[in-house]
Amino acid sequence: MDGPWSQGPKELLQHAVDHMSLDGDFDRRIAMISIDNAVELMIKTYLGLPKRKEKSKKPSRKQLEEASNSFPVMLDLIEEFAGQKLTGVSLDEIEWYHRIRNQLYHSGNGITVELAKVQTYLSLAKTLFQNLFETELVLISESQIQKKLGLFLGMWGVFEKELAEKAKSLGLADHRAGAVLFYKADDSTKQLWIETKQFRNIAVHKLETLNADDFTQPIQNISILRDRVENYT
């Protein structure tokens, strides 16, 4: 479903990457603001797409107008009308990073933002972009840890979607990501799931404590988990 409507968010995210490569306080602030603007634009764009482009139910014009000046209301709309597109994306985390962006925007040059937070918000934004527009997003000059973080979060999102689909196919009443593992997995698989989920939370909230090599095993863990879950009957 990629098209000209996705060009604006794509350009804003590339603009953010360009500033991140300069690695100054000012550039990190600009990058954070650009990412947040991209997130807001991609959500508004998706919700406003004509029905012939996206067949699912859409919010009314009045709802879109009410959400235009309220980021939390806009997140509520995307959750209501495109919840199936949010695999691997936490709206709570998106809103948390939006608040950081607001602090930067309204405090001028008085505060700075850590590179790790900018990197994490970028990866969340990329995942959301790819989910909404169903196309891979390639940005030029991303750092190694940014690439690994993006790969990990992307694989995690796919795995969570597969878990939900497996829960439905097995007839489980609970379709949440962990339900299949709770009912079907052995102890070692459950532990691997817990450890990988904990790493995901560290990657999103404390990326500054990690380096690119730290992602190698968790990425392998997701592949192991996917193979095991595929065989559950």
N, C-alpha and C positions, 0 to 999 in steps of 0.2 A: 504493500500500500504506500510505498514511497512515491513522492511527487514534489511539485514545486512548493507545496504547503510546508514541507519539512526543512526547506532551505534556511529559513530564518533561525530556528534553533540550532541547526548545524553550524552556521556561521558564528553564532555567539559562543558555542562550545570550542570551536577552533580558535577564536579570539582569546578565550580563556587559556588554552594551551600555549598560545604564543606568549602571553604575559607570564605564565608559570615558568617558562624556560629562561626568563630574565632574572628570576629569583630575587627580586627586591621587595621590600615591604609594600611599596606602592603597587607593584605589579601583582602581588598576591591578593591585595584588596580588590583590584580591578578584575582579576580572574574570578574571585568569589562572587562578585556582583554579576559578572557576565554569565556564570553558570546558573545563578539563581534566576536571572532574566530568561535564560534559555528554558529552564524548567517551567516557569510560568507561561512562556509563549507556547511551548509544545503542548501543555495541558489545554490551554485555551484553543489552540489550533485544532487539536484532536476533537475536543468537545463540540467545536463549531463546524466540523466537516459535514458536507452534504450527506444525506442518508444513502444516496446511491454509491458513495465511496465507502461508507461504513454502515453496515446493515443494522447494527444494534440500536437500541432505543437511545434517543438523544435528549438532553435537557431542553426546556423551552427557552425562548429568547429572553423571557423575564428572568429565569433562573441564571442565565449566562450574564445578564446585566447586573444582577445582584452580586454575583461572584467576582465581577471584574475588579472590584476594589477591595476584595477580602481574600487573601491567600488561603486561610483555613476553610472558608466556604468553597473555594475552588477545589481544594483537596477532597472535601466532602462529595462534591459533584463527580469527580473522577472515580472515587471509590464506589459511588452509587451506580454510575452509568458505564464504568469500564473496569470493574473489580477484577475481571478475568485477565486484564492486561497488566496487573500489578505483581505478578509472580516475581519473587526476588527483590521486590522494592518495598520498603517500609515507609509509609506516609508519615509516621511519627518521626522517623529519621530525617526525611525531607523537610518537615516543618521545623525541626530543631536546627538544621543548617540554614534554613531561611531566616530564622531569628538571629543567627550569627551575622548573616548578610545585612540584616536591618541595623544591627549595632555598628557595623562598618560604615554603612551608608549614612547614618545619622550622626555618627561621632566624628566624621571627617578624618583627619590624619592622627587622631589621638590614640587609636588602638591599632594593633596589627593582628594578623591571623596566621596560624602555623600552616606551613606547606602541607602537612599531613591532612589537615581538615579540608583544604582545597582539593587535594588529590582524591579524597574519599567522596566528597560531594560531586566531583566530576564523574567518578565511576558510577555512582547512583544515578546521575543524570543520563549517562550513556545507556545504562540498563533500561531506564524508563523510556528513552527515545526509541531504542530498538524494539521494546515491547509495543509501544503505541503505533509506530510506523512500519513494524515488521520488516525492518531492513538493517543490515549491519552498518555500524557507524565507525568509520576509520578516520582518526585524527592524526595529523602530521606532528612528529617530534614529541610524542609522549615518552616519559621516562620509563625505565625498566620496571620499577615498582608499580607505576601506573598501569602498565600493560598487564602485569601479573594480577594486580587487584581487579582489573576489568575482566580478565579471563576467569578468575575465581568466582566473582560475583555473577558473571554470566552463566557459568556452569551450575552454580548453586541455584540460580533461578530456574534453569531447565529441570534440575533434579526435583525441586519443590513442585513444579508443574506435573512431572511424571508421577510423583508420590500421590498427588491429588487424583490423577487419572487412574492410578492403580487401586486406590481406595474405592473408587466408584466401580471399577471392573470386578473387584472382589466382593462388592455388595456391603461394604462397611458403612455403618450409619454416620461415622465421623470421617469427613473428607479432609481434615487438616493434615498438613505435611507430615507430622510425626505419627499419625494414626497407624499407618501400615507397619511402621517399625515397632510400635508399641504392641500390636497384636501378632505380628509375624516374625520379627527378628529374634535371633539368639542374643545372648548377653554381649558377645564380642562385637556384633554389628550395632547394637544399641549404644555401646560405649564409643564406637567409632563415629557414629552419628552425633553424639553429645560433644565429643572433642572437636569435630569439624564445625559444628554449630557455634561452639564457644570461640573458635578461631575466627569465624565469620564476624562475630560481635567485636572481637579485638580489632580486626581489620577495618571495620566501619568506624569504631569509636576511638581507637588508639593506634592508628597507622604509624605514628611516629616511633613506636616501639618495635617495628618490624623492618626487615629489608626484603629485597626481591627473592632471595633464596628461601626465605621462610614460607613462601607460598607453594614450593615444590611438592611437599608431602600432602598438605591439605588438598591440592588439586588432584593428586593421585587418589586420595581418600574418596573424593566425590565419585571418581570413576569406579572404584571398588564398590561403593555403596550402590551405584546405579546398576552394576552387574548383578549384585545380590538381589536387589529388589525386583529386577526383571524376571527372576525365576520363582517369585512367590506365587502360590496358587491357593 
